[in-house]
Amino acid sequence: MFKFLIFLILLAGSSLFVTGVFALEVELQLEKERENEAKGWLIPEQHQLQEQIQVIIDRTKLENKISVGWLSTDPNDIRLTRNLEAISSNPQIVSLTITNEFACAPTQIEKACVIIEVAREGLGDNITEILKNTREITDSILLDEEGDTILYFQPKFYSSTIEEKISFHGEKNLVSRAVYTITKTPTDKIFSILSNTILSENIRTSGGFYNNAEKLSKYTFSEYTLSLIPLENKMLRTLHIVWTCSNELRELIACDEGNIDEQIARGNINPLDFIHVENISRSKIFADQFLPLNSVIHVLIYSEEDLQVKSVNSNLITTLDKLGDIQESGWFFPEDRTGQAIDARYIFGKELSVSKNSLGFSIGPYESSTVIEIKAPNEGDGLPGLESGGCLIATAAFGSELAPQVQFLREIRDNTVLQTESGSAFMTGFNQFYYSFSPIVADYERENPVFREAVKLTLTPLLTSLTLLQYADIDSESEMLGYGISIILLNVGMYFVAPAILIMSIKKRI
């Protein structure tokens, strides 16, 4: 028996967010390898980077928090200065955080902060000695020998305190906390600076959650948080954009015109409502590998009354203890699906994108029955996953949902067609027609290699024509209609008109 580590997820938002650990170890036994292969299960690969969206709906505080960001232990993903990299080998440093979170320095709310936590042990026997030694350690990290900053900011010492901190393992420890103030820069500007400075080009240019973080950074009163947490022989790096809103607290910016609160009151939950998108795609970094857990959508709901999950609009993942559990996308509830805290995590499985409808789930008052109903994403059509469903014929033809051709079709659908009302309307009608026969065709492809190759050849002109949409700048409904009709007419010409002309020409010669 040997162990294969799939994933370690650390859910970190702002410094006010609860940082949790969500770990999954999949046991692979040698005698089970043939069984896994027979079932067609993909073996997860390993990648240090994780992108995440976290939504906290706190009905006890009447506020909502939305966070988009990344976690990684790879220094090439989030690059730091030499002195900051050095803290990974300093056992005294618990964490370092750079944030423009409101009132991080309570008496200087116009400032952003650098916060360094130092382990209490070994700092001295009295308060004066502890704070003095803390200052010496933190100054050595932030300032060079001449007293000039080595960061991109100009930190000035603000305060030191001794506080209790709960570790990742749930242990309570005392830390000495030093706070330095820095110039407060609007989140969209500092995000642009940090992105170009510390984020790898691969992250910036691969889309996925990055596009949503960039959008969230432009929200009024959004905040950024860069955190460094030394671990054994490495360092966890996180960068998050955070936005807090409320439709009930006047001191906070409104979430929207009330739609979100109305939905929550009805028990309807959808994380994409907070970032105002109809679908979300994973980073292209993960496109060529099976990395089912490296993109996660996390929803936390706190309530003063006992709640329970009533239904989901996608697959329900009941356990995460074997390979079969992570092959398909769906909602997973790590804890009890009832109580005053609901913890929900959407896992992408083999999928590279998901629609807003598919991400929906419902909650309601606690009842004796805890059965979760699985609904179709689009009410009334009876076809699960129309917007986010797989390209069945192409997947069977090219052998995998991870095949470049299948990914290309999915990207065109999610990133171009579904971004407009006319495109969404077209896809709704097309899906009803497509899913009426595609499962049968896909099954026959798997049974007949010759037919599969024929389908593959037939799809080539379609794929070629759709590449034109990659170069089209579609900013309106009229442009979508124009390009869409042009592509349809082009394919009608290639598949029907051209063969008909060829056949007629041959008949005339005969």
C-alpha positions as CSV (number, residue, x, y, z in Angstrom):
1,M,0.0,0.0,0.0
2,F,1.2,3.5,-0.7
3,K,-0.2,6.9,-0.3
4,F,-0.8,9.5,-3.0
5,L,-1.3,13.0,-1.8
6,I,-3.9,14.7,-3.9
7,F,-4.5,18.0,-2.3
8,L,-4.1,20.4,0.6
9,I,-6.4,23.3,0.5
10,L,-6.0,26.2,3.0
11,L,-9.0,28.6,2.9
12,A,-7.6,32.0,3.6
13,G,-9.4,35.2,2.8
14,S,-8.8,38.5,4.6
15,S,-7.2,38.5,8.1
16,L,-10.7,38.4,9.4
17,F,-11.6,35.3,7.5
18,V,-11.4,32.0,9.3
19,T,-8.5,30.1,7.8
20,G,-9.3,26.4,7.6
21,V,-7.7,23.3,6.3
22,F,-9.3,21.0,3.9
23,A,-7.1,18.1,3.2
24,L,-7.8,15.0,1.1
25,E,-5.6,11.9,1.0
26,V,-6.6,9.2,-1.5
27,E,-5.4,5.7,-0.7
28,L,-4.2,3.9,-3.8
29,Q,-3.6,0.2,-3.4
30,L,-1.6,-1.7,-5.9
31,E,-4.2,-4.5,-6.1
32,K,-6.8,-1.8,-7.1
33,E,-4.9,-0.3,-10.0
34,R,-6.5,-2.6,-12.6
35,E,-9.9,-1.9,-11.2
36,N,-9.4,1.9,-11.4
37,E,-8.2,1.5,-15.0
38,A,-11.2,-0.6,-15.9
39,K,-13.6,2.0,-14.5
40,G,-11.9,4.7,-16.5
41,W,-10.9,6.7,-13.4
42,L,-8.3,9.5,-14.0
43,I,-5.4,9.7,-11.5
44,P,-5.0,13.3,-10.2
45,E,-1.8,15.0,-10.9
46,Q,-0.1,17.4,-8.5
47,H,0.2,21.2,-8.8
48,Q,1.2,23.7,-6.1
49,L,-1.2,26.4,-7.2
50,Q,-4.8,26.7,-6.2
51,E,-7.4,29.3,-7.2
52,Q,-10.4,29.8,-5.0
53,I,-13.6,31.8,-4.6
54,Q,-15.0,32.1,-1.1
55,V,-18.3,33.5,-0.2
56,I,-19.3,34.0,3.5
57,I,-23.0,34.7,4.1
58,D,-23.2,35.7,7.7
59,R,-26.8,36.2,8.8
60,T,-25.7,36.8,12.4
61,K,-23.8,39.9,11.4
62,L,-26.0,40.8,8.5
63,E,-23.1,41.0,6.1
64,N,-21.5,39.1,3.2
65,K,-17.8,38.6,2.3
66,I,-16.6,37.6,-1.1
67,S,-13.0,36.6,-1.7
68,V,-11.1,35.7,-4.9
69,G,-7.5,34.6,-4.9
70,W,-4.7,32.1,-5.0
71,L,-2.7,29.9,-2.7
72,S,0.6,28.3,-3.5
73,T,3.8,27.0,-2.0
74,D,5.7,27.5,-5.2
75,P,8.0,30.6,-5.1
76,N,7.6,30.9,-8.9
77,D,3.8,31.5,-8.6
78,I,4.0,34.3,-6.0
79,R,7.5,35.9,-6.1
80,L,8.8,37.8,-3.1
81,T,11.8,39.9,-2.1
82,R,14.9,38.1,-0.7
83,N,14.2,39.2,2.9
84,L,10.6,38.1,2.7
85,E,11.7,34.7,1.3
86,A,14.1,34.4,4.2
87,I,11.2,34.2,6.8
88,S,10.4,30.7,5.6
89,S,13.5,29.5,7.4
90,N,12.9,31.6,10.5
91,P,11.0,29.3,13.0
92,Q,10.0,32.4,15.1
93,I,7.8,33.9,12.3
94,V,4.2,32.7,12.4
95,S,2.9,34.8,9.5
96,L,3.4,38.1,7.6
97,T,0.4,39.9,6.1
98,I,0.2,43.0,3.9
99,T,-3.3,44.4,3.7
100,N,-5.4,47.6,3.2
101,E,-8.2,46.1,5.3
102,F,-10.3,48.9,6.9
103,A,-9.0,49.9,10.3
104,C,-6.1,47.4,10.3
105,A,-4.4,50.2,12.4
106,P,-7.5,51.4,14.4
107,T,-6.3,55.0,15.0
108,Q,-5.0,55.5,11.5
109,I,-7.8,54.2,9.3
110,E,-6.4,56.1,6.3
111,K,-3.4,53.7,6.3
112,A,-2.7,50.1,5.1
113,C,-0.7,47.7,7.2
114,V,2.1,45.2,7.4
115,I,1.3,42.7,10.2
116,I,3.9,40.2,11.4
117,E,3.2,37.5,14.0
118,V,6.1,36.2,16.0
119,A,6.0,33.0,18.2
120,R,5.8,34.0,21.9
121,E,8.3,31.4,23.1
122,G,11.8,32.6,23.5
123,L,11.0,36.4,23.4
124,G,11.5,37.0,27.1
125,D,10.0,36.9,30.5
126,N,8.2,40.2,30.8
127,I,6.0,42.4,28.5
128,T,8.7,45.0,27.9
129,E,11.3,42.5,26.9
130,I,8.9,40.6,24.7
131,L,7.8,43.6,22.7
132,K,11.4,44.8,22.4
133,N,12.6,41.5,21.0
134,T,9.6,41.4,18.7
135,R,10.4,44.8,17.3
136,E,14.0,43.8,16.6
137,I,12.9,40.7,14.7
138,T,10.3,42.5,12.6
139,D,12.5,45.5,11.9
140,S,15.1,43.1,10.5
141,I,12.6,41.8,8.1
142,L,11.2,45.1,6.8
143,L,14.2,47.4,7.0
144,D,17.8,47.2,5.7
145,E,20.9,48.2,7.7
146,E,20.4,51.9,6.9
147,G,16.8,51.8,8.0
148,D,15.4,52.1,4.5
149,T,12.5,49.8,3.5
150,I,13.2,46.8,1.3
151,L,9.5,46.4,0.5
152,Y,7.6,48.3,-2.2
153,F,6.1,50.3,0.6
154,Q,7.4,52.5,3.4
155,P,6.5,50.7,6.7
156,K,6.4,52.7,9.9
157,F,6.1,50.9,13.3
158,Y,2.6,51.3,14.8
159,S,2.1,48.9,17.7
160,S,3.0,45.5,19.3
161,T,0.6,43.3,21.2
162,I,0.4,39.8,22.6
163,E,-2.5,37.8,21.3
164,E,-3.9,34.3,21.3
165,K,-3.9,32.5,17.9
166,I,-5.4,29.3,16.8
167,S,-3.1,27.2,14.6
168,F,-4.2,25.2,11.5
169,H,-4.4,22.1,13.8
170,G,-6.7,23.9,16.2
171,E,-4.1,24.5,18.9
172,K,-4.1,27.8,20.8
173,N,-0.8,29.6,21.0
174,L,0.4,33.0,22.1
175,V,2.0,35.3,19.5
176,S,3.5,38.7,19.6
177,R,1.9,40.8,16.9
178,A,3.7,43.8,15.4
179,V,1.8,46.2,13.1
180,Y,3.4,48.7,10.7
181,T,1.5,51.3,8.7
182,I,2.0,51.9,5.0
183,T,0.5,54.2,2.4
184,K,-3.1,53.1,1.5
185,T,-3.5,52.6,-2.2
186,P,-6.8,51.8,-3.9
187,T,-7.3,48.1,-4.3
188,D,-7.5,48.1,-8.1
189,K,-4.2,50.0,-8.4
190,I,-2.3,47.9,-5.8
191,F,-3.7,44.7,-7.3
192,S,-2.3,45.8,-10.7
193,I,1.1,46.5,-9.0
194,L,1.2,43.3,-7.1
195,S,0.0,41.3,-10.1
196,N,2.8,42.6,-12.3
197,T,5.4,42.4,-9.6
198,I,4.8,39.2,-7.7
199,L,2.3,37.1,-9.6
200,S,3.7,34.9,-12.4
201,E,2.9,35.8,-16.0
202,N,1.3,32.3,-16.3
203,I,-1.3,33.2,-13.7
204,R,-2.0,36.6,-15.2
205,T,-2.5,35.4,-18.7
206,S,-4.4,32.2,-18.1
207,G,-7.8,33.6,-17.2
208,G,-9.8,31.6,-14.8
209,F,-10.4,33.2,-11.4
210,Y,-7.8,35.9,-12.2
211,N,-10.4,37.7,-14.3
212,N,-12.9,37.7,-11.4
213,A,-10.3,38.9,-9.0
214,E,-9.4,41.8,-11.3
215,K,-13.1,42.7,-11.6
216,L,-13.6,42.4,-7.8
217,S,-10.6,44.7,-7.2
218,K,-12.6,47.5,-8.9
219,Y,-15.5,47.2,-6.5
220,T,-15.9,50.2,-4.1
221,F,-14.2,49.5,-0.7
222,S,-12.7,46.2,-1.9
223,E,-9.5,45.1,-0.1
224,Y,-6.4,43.1,-0.8
225,T,-4.5,40.7,1.5
226,L,-1.1,39.2,0.8
227,S,-0.2,36.6,3.4
228,L,2.9,34.5,4.0
229,I,2.8,31.6,6.3
230,P,6.0,29.6,6.9
231,L,5.5,25.8,6.9
232,E,7.9,23.0,7.3
233,N,10.6,23.5,4.6
234,K,8.4,25.8,2.5
235,M,6.1,28.8,2.7
236,L,2.4,29.2,1.9
237,R,1.7,32.3,-0.1
238,T,-1.8,33.7,-0.6
239,L,-3.1,36.7,-2.4
240,H,-6.8,37.5,-2.1
241,I,-9.1,40.3,-3.1
242,V,-11.9,40.7,-0.6
243,W,-15.2,42.7,-0.7
244,T,-17.6,43.1,2.2
245,C,-21.2,44.2,1.6
246,S,-24.6,44.4,3.3
247,N,-28.1,45.5,2.3
248,E,-29.0,45.9,6.0
249,L,-26.0,47.7,7.6
250,R,-25.8,51.3,6.5
251,E,-22.0,51.5,7.4
252,L,-21.3,48.9,4.6
253,I,-21.8,49.3,0.9
254,A,-24.9,47.6,-0.5
255,C,-24.4,44.2,-2.2
256,D,-26.9,45.2,-4.9
257,E,-30.5,46.4,-5.2
258,G,-31.7,43.7,-2.9
259,N,-31.7,40.7,-5.1
260,I,-29.1,38.8,-3.2
261,D,-30.9,39.2,0.2
262,E,-34.2,38.2,-1.4
263,Q,-32.7,35.1,-2.8
264,I,-31.1,34.2,0.5
265,A,-34.4,34.8,2.3
266,R,-36.0,32.4,-0.1
267,G,-33.2,29.9,0.6
268,N,-31.6,30.2,-2.9
269,I,-27.8,30.4,-2.8
270,N,-25.6,31.1,-5.8
271,P,-22.0,32.4,-5.3
272,L,-21.8,33.9,-8.8
273,D,-24.5,36.4,-7.9
274,F,-21.9,38.3,-5.9
275,I,-19.5,38.7,-8.8
276,H,-22.2,39.2,-11.4
277,V,-21.2,36.5,-14.0
278,E,-23.2,33.8,-15.7
279,N,-20.5,31.2,-15.7
280,I,-16.9,30.7,-14.5
281,S,-14.0,29.0,-16.0
282,R,-10.9,27.5,-14.5
283,S,-7.4,28.8,-15.2
284,K,-5.9,27.5,-18.4
285,I,-2.9,26.4,-16.2
286,F,-5.0,23.4,-15.3
287,A,-6.4,22.7,-18.8
288,D,-3.9,19.9,-19.8
289,Q,-3.9,18.0,-16.5
290,F,-6.5,16.3,-14.3
291,L,-6.5,18.6,-11.3
292,P,-10.0,18.3,-9.9
293,L,-9.3,20.1,-6.6
294,N,-7.1,23.0,-7.7
295,S,-10.1,25.3,-8.4
296,V,-12.6,25.5,-5.6
297,I,-15.7,27.5,-4.9
298,H,-16.3,27.7,-1.2
299,V,-19.5,29.0,0.5
300,L,-20.0,29.4,4.2
301,I,-23.4,30.3,5.7
302,Y,-23.8,31.4,9.3
303,S,-27.3,31.6,10.9
304,E,-28.9,32.0,14.3
305,E,-31.3,29.2,13.4
306,D,-30.6,25.7,12.4
307,L,-30.5,25.2,8.7
308,Q,-30.1,22.4,6.3
309,V,-29.3,21.9,2.6
310,K,-32.4,21.1,0.7
311,S,-31.3,20.7,-2.9
312,V,-28.4,21.2,-5.3
313,N,-28.5,21.9,-9.1
314,S,-25.7,19.6,-9.9
315,N,-24.0,16.4,-8.8
316,L,-23.8,15.7,-5.0
317,I,-20.5,14.4,-3.8
318,T,-21.2,12.5,-0.6
319,T,-17.6,11.5,0.3
320,L,-14.0,12.3,-0.6
321,D,-12.2,9.2,0.2
322,K,-11.7,7.4,-3.1
323,L,-10.8,8.2,-6.7
324,G,-14.3,7.8,-7.9
325,D,-15.5,10.6,-5.7
326,I,-13.5,13.3,-7.6
327,Q,-14.1,12.2,-11.2
328,E,-17.2,14.3,-11.6
329,S,-18.0,17.9,-10.7
330,G,-20.5,18.8,-7.9
331,W,-21.1,20.1,-4.4
332,F,-19.4,18.6,-1.4
333,F,-20.4,19.3,2.2
334,P,-17.5,18.4,4.5
335,E,-19.4,18.8,7.7
336,D,-22.9,18.1,8.7
337,R,-25.4,19.4,6.1
338,T,-27.4,20.9,9.0
339,G,-26.9,23.4,11.8
340,Q,-26.1,27.0,12.3
341,A,-23.1,26.8,10.0
342,I,-23.3,25.4,6.4
343,D,-20.0,24.6,4.7
344,A,-20.3,24.0,0.9
345,R,-17.5,23.4,-1.6
346,Y,-17.9,23.0,-5.3
347,I,-15.4,20.7,-7.0
348,F,-14.8,20.9,-10.7
349,G,-13.8,17.2,-11.3
350,K,-13.0,16.9,-15.0
351,E,-14.9,20.0,-16.0
352,L,-13.2,23.2,-16.9
353,S,-16.1,25.5,-16.3
354,V,-19.5,25.7,-14.6
355,S,-22.6,27.8,-15.3
356,K,-24.4,29.9,-12.7
357,N,-27.5,27.6,-12.9
358,S,-25.4,24.6,-12.1
359,L,-23.9,26.2,-9.0
360,G,-27.2,26.9,-7.4
361,F,-28.3,25.2,-4.2
362,S,-31.0,25.8,-1.7
363,I,-31.2,25.9,2.1
364,G,-34.1,26.0,4.6
365,P,-35.1,25.5,8.2
366,Y,-34.0,22.3,9.8
367,E,-36.4,19.3,9.4
368,S,-36.1,15.7,10.4
369,S,-35.4,14.6,6.9
370,T,-31.9,15.4,5.6
371,V,-32.2,14.0,2.1
372,I,-30.8,16.4,-0.5
373,E,-32.7,16.7,-3.7
374,I,-30.7,16.8,-6.9
375,K,-32.3,19.1,-9.4
376,A,-31.6,19.9,-13.1
377,P,-29.8,23.3,-13.4
378,N,-32.4,24.6,-15.9
379,E,-35.9,24.3,-14.4
380,G,-38.4,22.6,-16.6
381,D,-36.2,21.2,-19.3
382,G,-35.4,18.0,-17.4
383,L,-31.9,17.9,-18.9
384,P,-29.2,18.1,-16.3
385,G,-26.3,20.4,-17.0
386,L,-27.4,21.9,-20.3
387,E,-25.2,25.0,-20.0
388,S,-22.3,23.3,-18.4
389,G,-22.8,19.8,-19.7
390,G,-20.2,17.9,-21.6
391,C,-19.7,17.9,-25.3
392,L,-20.6,14.2,-25.5
393,I,-19.9,13.5,-29.2
394,A,-16.6,15.4,-29.2
395,T,-15.5,13.8,-25.9
396,A,-16.1,10.3,-27.3
397,A,-14.4,11.2,-30.6
398,F,-11.2,12.6,-29.0
399,G,-11.1,10.3,-26.1
400,S,-11.2,12.7,-23.1
401,E,-12.9,15.8,-21.7
402,L,-9.3,17.1,-21.3
403,A,-8.6,16.8,-25.1
404,P,-7.6,20.2,-26.6
405,Q,-10.5,20.0,-29.1
406,V,-13.1,19.5,-26.3
407,Q,-11.6,22.2,-24.2
408,F,-11.7,24.6,-27.2
409,L,-15.4,23.9,-27.7
410,R,-16.2,24.4,-24.1
411,E,-14.2,27.7,-24.0
412,I,-16.1,29.0,-27.0
413,R,-19.4,28.1,-25.4
414,D,-18.7,29.5,-22.0
415,N,-16.5,32.5,-22.7
416,T,-18.1,33.7,-25.9
417,V,-21.6,32.4,-26.7
418,L,-23.0,32.3,-23.1
419,Q,-21.8,35.9,-22.4
420,T,-24.8,37.3,-24.3
421,E,-28.5,36.9,-24.0
422,S,-28.9,35.9,-27.6
423,G,-26.1,33.3,-27.3
424,S,-27.7,31.9,-24.1
425,A,-31.1,31.6,-25.8
426,F,-29.4,29.9,-28.8
427,M,-27.7,27.4,-26.5
428,T,-30.9,26.6,-24.6
429,G,-32.6,25.6,-27.9
430,F,-29.6,23.9,-29.3
431,N,-29.1,21.8,-26.1
432,Q,-32.6,20.5,-26.2
433,F,-32.0,19.3,-29.7
434,Y,-28.4,18.1,-29.1
435,Y,-29.0,16.1,-26.0
436,S,-31.9,14.3,-27.7
437,F,-29.5,12.2,-29.8
438,S,-25.9,12.9,-28.7
439,P,-25.8,10.2,-25.9
440,I,-26.7,7.5,-28.5
441,V,-24.0,8.8,-31.0
442,A,-21.4,8.9,-28.2
443,D,-22.1,5.4,-27.1
444,Y,-21.8,4.1,-30.7
445,E,-18.4,6.0,-31.1
446,R,-17.0,4.1,-28.1
447,E,-18.2,0.8,-29.6
448,N,-17.0,1.4,-33.2
449,P,-13.5,2.8,-33.7
450,V,-14.1,3.3,-37.5
451,F,-17.2,5.4,-36.8
452,R,-15.3,7.3,-34.1
453,E,-12.6,8.3,-36.6
454,A,-15.2,9.3,-39.1
455,V,-16.8,11.6,-36.5
456,K,-13.4,13.0,-35.7
457,L,-12.9,13.9,-39.3
458,T,-16.4,15.3,-39.6
459,L,-15.8,17.6,-36.7
460,T,-12.6,19.2,-38.1
461,P,-14.4,21.7,-40.4
462,L,-16.6,22.8,-37.5
463,L,-13.6,23.3,-35.2
464,T,-11.8,25.3,-37.9
465,S,-14.8,27.6,-38.4
466,L,-15.2,28.2,-34.7
467,T,-11.7,29.5,-34.4
468,L,-12.9,32.6,-36.2
469,L,-14.8,33.5,-32.9
470,Q,-11.5,33.7,-31.1
471,Y,-10.5,36.7,-33.2
472,A,-13.9,38.4,-33.1
473,D,-14.4,41.3,-30.7
474,I,-18.0,40.7,-29.5
475,D,-19.3,43.5,-27.3
476,S,-23.0,43.6,-28.1
477,E,-26.0,41.4,-28.9
478,S,-26.0,42.5,-32.6
479,E,-22.4,41.5,-33.0
480,M,-23.1,38.1,-31.4
481,L,-26.1,37.6,-33.8
482,G,-24.0,38.7,-36.8
483,Y,-21.0,36.5,-36.1
484,G,-23.3,33.6,-35.0
485,I,-25.4,33.6,-38.1
486,S,-22.2,33.9,-40.2
487,I,-20.7,30.8,-38.6
488,I,-23.9,28.9,-39.0
489,L,-24.2,29.8,-42.7
490,L,-20.5,28.9,-43.2
491,N,-21.1,25.4,-41.7
492,V,-24.2,24.9,-43.7
493,G,-22.1,25.7,-46.8
494,M,-19.3,23.3,-45.8
495,Y,-21.5,20.4,-44.7
496,F,-24.4,20.6,-47.1
497,V,-24.1,23.0,-50.0
498,A,-20.5,22.1,-51.0
499,P,-21.2,18.3,-50.9
500,A,-24.4,18.8,-52.9
501,I,-22.5,20.8,-55.6
502,L,-19.8,18.1,-55.7
503,I,-22.4,15.3,-56.1
504,M,-24.2,17.2,-58.8
505,S,-20.9,17.8,-60.7
506,I,-20.0,14.2,-60.5
507,K,-23.4,13.1,-61.8
508,K,-23.1,15.5,-64.8
509,R,-19.8,14.0,-65.7
510,I,-21.1,10.5,-65.4
